[in-house]
Amino acid sequence: MVELLDVINVGILAAAIRMATPIVYAALGGMFSERVGVVNIGMEGIMLTSALGGVIVSYYTGNPWLGVVAAVAIGGLMGLVHAVVTVRYAGNQIVSGTGLNVLAMGFTAYMSQILWGSRGASESVASIEDITIPILSDVPVIGPIVGTHSPLVYLMPVVTAICYVVLFRTPLGLHIRAVGEHPTAAETAGIDVVRIKYMGVIVSGMLSGLGGAFLSLSHLNLFARGMTGGRGFIALAALIFGKWMPFGVLEAGLLFGFADALQMRLQSLGILPPQIILMIPYVLTVAVLAGVVGRAKPPSDYKPYQRE
Amino acid sequence: MKGAARRALRGAGRSSEGAVFQVAAILLAFTVGALVLYVSGYNPASAYVAMLGGAFGDVYGVGQTLTQATPIVFTSIAFLVSSKAGLFNIGAEGQFLVGAFASALAGIYLAGLPWALHIPLALLVGAAAGGAWGLIAAVLKTRFDAHEVITTMMLTYVADYLTGYLSNYPFKAPGWVSQTVKIGASAELPRILPPTQLSAGILVALALVASTAYLLRKTILGFELRAIGLNPSAAESAGININRGVMAAMLLSGAIAGLGGACEILGVHRRFIEGFSPGYGWDGLAVALVGGLNPVGSLLAAILFGALRSGGMIMTRSTKVPLDIVIILQGLVIVFVAAPTFMKSLLRRGRR
């Protein structure tokens, strides 16, 4: 008989925080996009492309941090493509996002084959080392959970806080929220709606790119085909579950990260089918949308904005 | 009121200039694809020739192309039907999987029935299961105002893991592979072009294309769905029950996707295998748009996507070009059809 404490131990909680990181970054990105009125379901593809881009740069320079910078830049570029299609040309947001996902799936595997001769995985590259926080890591129980992690993990709550401040404590944040909730009124008030929309969608790409970089340059040290494994979609779920709020997103990301870690642990123990655990984030999100676990209402109606 | 709605519908039905734009999007995608091939050191012309030859060059190629196209015809018509009612059912993949699994169970456990009864019954079970899965999103929308894009997407992942669980645990066949046992011989849709895998499922698909065109153009239900899609408030004041229309559209859309899953299992795989769908449901969305949201257009676009898959495999064997160029081409087509105004401005510039 497996005891509960064998399953829920400090190891799994540390893993939960690790697995939450890419989800939280992408979901925070998605928050900016949705707050300016554009759904970005292309985050999965953006994460994947950035994961590859980061590995390529680290492969040729030997510096994983340059890889992270490249991943964020690539994410921003793909966000720009999504913005051009959906804002400039008022194209369909879902179709554009789906296109980016399919394109990324094909392009990353193609590049991996060209560069390393394998569509499965790249060679291993220099990656970001974990750091240990001196005093914190010695505290019993808490130390092993939060004491040693990648710098990108420690950056996660900082970025969340920055997102909160930008969104709710600055004029820019006010503009972002106004554009999402009432674009016509925002335009009348002198806000450049199109510029703010571009900005929001590009930021969603950059943060998704950061999430992708975490996967390939910190969690692992290589690129593997389809390595995002649906985390871009989980991020979308976390965004809804977190009710489009920065700290809500952080909590939802941690919860879904925990589900991911639990699934891996249970699979290795072989006591509960992993599929059941993997299903949980999606079932929870549907439940939230149905109002079973608190109501969730999006911050905009996602219609393309046309100047009159 | 009804007269006005009818006039609006008539105007929206014309899309001859649309076809130009779809073809332009496809050509542009192949041009960019050629560039990708050229930059990475391959000869685009020989790759495309090999792909085309593999997909249509002989009877075997045509058979495999149509085999690959069949499931996408179903999923694209599923998307099309929902979109006519103004709904964005992007969860055809989930409905397809649920339908596939349910029909596999019907194929296994009803074995012994005469085939004339067993095949239609198994197809019906698949359609019913897919329809029920689609209906969940409709209920969430009408009762709780939850957007169908998100719910159908989330439910697709639930369906994926659910069928994965069922084929790995309660219904797993002995052995290492995550699959069910074979369906009874009486439930097998016949193969119509051996040695290819092309099954009578393509005939079901063709019948579906014809009946969808009929449904949308000539029936009251089709009229109501299109009226809701074009202008819900006008439709409502004309006495059309919106909630009922949403339910009907999602039920129908899910059932069509589920029927596609059933045809794939009964005709091609003859058992449920975890991960047997390489994303036919997601392809459906793209194919419906490339086909200009028109049933016959869906059929043609599905054949194009089927040809990419089957021809791509031949191309990889003979020219060593990575198979993933096919996925890149699909992605490019989708991005270009997403922005009609972009394509139109490009066409205008080209004419000057």
Interface residues (C-beta under 8 A of the other chain):
Chain A: V39 I41 V81 V84 V85 T86 R88 Y89 A90 G91 N92 I94 V95 S96 T98 G99 L100 N101 V102 L103 A104 M105 G106 F107 A109 Y110 Q113 I114 R119 G230 F233 L236 A237 I240 P273 Q275 I276 L278 M279 Y282 V283 T285 V286 L289 A290 G291 P298
Chain B: V36 S40 G41 F88 I90 L140 R143 F144 A146 H147 V149 I150 T151 M153 M154 L155 Y157 V158 Y161 L162 G164 Y165 N168 Y169 W282 L285 A286 L289 P322 L323 D324 I325 V326 I327 I328 L329 Q330 G331 L332 V333 I334 V335 F336 V337 A338 A339 P340 T341 F342 S345
